Amino acid sequence: MYEDRSPDIKLCCEDCGGHLHKHGRYMRSVATKHETVQIPIYRQYCPACGKTVSLLPDFLVPWARFVTWVREAAIARRQKGFSWRQTAESTTVSAVRYSRRTLKRWWKRHLLRAAPAALWVAGQLVSSGFEGDLLRIYPAKIAPLPADTLRWLEKLLSVYSPVGAWRRGYWAFLNTLLPKAARL
């Protein structure tokens, strides 16, 4: 969308509150299900404190090479019981395949971030006036495992947004809203 021109947005520095200025771009490799492509990542600079910020699209998180919907599809397959190998082979073509080690890292990160993301979604539901008992839908009341929190997050998301509302999955949508520590 912004191949040859920077997005026209006005941002303030998180550190000092000063206005950020356009500061060029760099090209970054991004892997989708079928190919690896180069996309521009635009930067902005704060002249007051000297900080430079990169403007990532909603389908990327910092340092992630694969687009969000590929990582989300991998985690969803893993939750359904696919093996590590089956998951890696079913979410990308062989030209852009990721390793089982990468998939295990994604799984571990998602387990760690599911709780803060679920609590954020639950807070949004409560603040919007939802009156149901959100804790009652938690899968395991005694000695819960991180996988139980993953299932709770999925249930909360189904209440928060209708199924199929986000063409590329929930993560791209959520990552634009979630606090940095809870991004999936």
C-alpha positions in Angstrom: 0.0 0.0 0.0 2.9 2.4 0.8 5.4 1.1 -1.7 6.8 4.4 -2.9 5.4 6.9 -0.4 5.4 7.2 3.4 2.1 7.0 5.2 0.8 10.4 6.0 0.4 10.1 9.8 1.4 12.4 12.7 3.0 10.7 15.7 4.4 11.8 19.0 7.4 10.4 20.7 6.7 7.9 23.4 9.7 9.2 25.4 9.4 13.0 25.3 6.1 13.7 23.6 7.8 15.6 20.7 6.5 15.4 17.1 8.1 12.8 14.9 9.4 13.6 11.4 9.7 11.4 8.4 13.1 9.8 8.4 13.4 7.5 5.3 12.7 3.8 4.9 14.5 0.5 4.7 13.5 -2.7 2.8 12.7 -5.8 4.8 12.1 -9.4 3.8 8.8 -10.8 4.8 7.7 -14.4 4.3 4.1 -15.3 3.4 2.7 -18.8 2.8 4.0 -18.9 -0.7 6.9 -16.4 -1.1 9.3 -14.0 0.4 8.9 -10.4 -0.6 10.6 -7.1 0.1 8.5 -4.4 1.7 9.4 -0.9 2.7 9.4 -0.1 6.4 9.1 3.7 7.0 10.8 5.4 9.8 10.2 8.5 11.9 12.6 10.5 13.9 12.3 12.6 17.1 14.6 15.6 16.8 14.1 16.4 20.5 15.5 13.2 21.9 17.1 11.6 18.9 14.9 8.4 18.9 14.0 6.7 15.6 10.9 4.6 15.3 9.9 2.1 12.6 6.3 2.0 11.4 5.4 -1.7 11.1 2.3 -2.8 9.2 -0.4 -4.7 11.2 0.8 -8.0 9.8 4.3 -7.8 11.3 5.7 -7.7 14.8 9.3 -6.6 15.6 11.9 -9.1 14.4 9.4 -11.5 13.0 10.2 -12.6 9.4 6.8 -14.4 8.8 3.6 -12.5 8.5 1.2 -12.7 11.4 -1.4 -14.9 9.7 1.2 -17.6 9.0 2.3 -17.7 12.6 -1.4 -17.7 13.7 -2.2 -20.5 11.4 0.7 -22.5 12.7 -0.4 -22.0 16.3 -4.0 -22.9 15.5 -2.8 -26.2 13.8 -0.6 -27.0 16.8 -3.6 -26.4 19.2 -5.6 -28.9 17.0 -3.0 -31.6 17.7 -0.9 -31.4 14.5 2.7 -32.6 15.1 5.5 -30.1 14.8 6.4 -31.4 11.4 2.8 -31.5 10.1 2.3 -27.9 11.3 5.4 -26.6 9.6 4.7 -28.5 6.3 1.0 -27.4 6.2 1.3 -23.7 6.7 3.9 -22.8 4.1 5.3 -24.1 0.8 8.8 -25.6 0.8 10.5 -22.5 -0.6 9.7 -20.5 2.5 9.4 -23.2 5.1 10.4 -22.5 8.7 12.0 -24.9 11.0 10.4 -26.9 13.9 12.7 -25.0 16.2 11.2 -21.7 15.0 7.7 -23.2 15.4 8.5 -24.2 19.0 9.8 -20.7 19.7 6.5 -19.3 18.3 4.5 -21.7 20.5 6.4 -20.8 23.6 6.0 -17.1 22.9 2.3 -17.5 22.4 1.9 -19.5 25.6 3.6 -16.7 27.5 1.6 -13.9 25.8 -1.8 -15.6 25.9 -2.5 -14.6 29.5 -1.9 -10.9 29.1 -3.8 -10.9 25.8 -6.7 -12.8 27.3 -6.9 -10.4 30.3 -6.8 -7.4 27.9 -9.7 -8.8 25.8 -11.7 -9.7 29.0 -11.1 -6.1 30.2 -12.4 -4.7 26.9 -15.5 -6.9 27.2 -16.2 -5.8 30.7 -15.7 -2.1 29.9 -18.0 -2.4 26.9 -20.8 -3.6 29.2 -20.6 -7.4 28.7 -22.4 -9.0 31.6 -21.5 -12.7 31.2 -19.2 -14.5 33.6 -15.9 -14.5 31.8 -14.2 -16.7 34.4 -16.8 -19.4 34.1 -15.7 -20.0 30.5 -12.1 -20.7 31.6 -11.5 -24.3 30.6 -9.7 -25.6 33.8 -10.7 -24.3 37.2 -8.1 -26.4 39.1 -4.4 -26.5 38.3 -4.7 -24.7 34.9 -2.0 -25.1 32.3 -0.9 -22.4 29.8 -2.8 -24.3 27.1 -6.0 -23.7 29.1 -5.3 -20.0 28.9 -4.9 -20.3 25.1 -8.3 -21.9 24.9 -9.8 -19.2 27.1 -8.3 -16.5 24.8 -9.9 -18.2 21.8 -13.3 -18.3 23.7 -12.9 -14.6 24.6 -12.1 -13.7 21.1 -15.2 -15.5 19.8 -17.3 -13.3 22.1 -15.2 -10.1 21.4 -15.5 -10.4 17.6 -17.7 -12.6 15.4 -16.1 -15.6 13.7 -14.6 -14.6 10.4 -14.7 -10.9 11.1 -11.0 -10.7 10.5 -10.0 -12.0 7.1 -6.3 -12.5 8.1 -7.0 -13.8 11.6 -7.3 -12.1 15.0 -3.6 -11.4 15.7 -3.2 -8.7 13.1 -6.3 -7.0 14.5 -5.3 -7.5 18.2 -1.6 -6.4 17.7 -2.8 -2.9 16.7 -4.6 -2.6 20.0 -2.7 -4.7 22.6 -0.1 -3.3 24.9 3.5 -4.1 23.7 4.0 -6.9 26.3 0.9 -8.7 25.2 1.3 -8.6 21.4 1.0 -12.1 19.9 
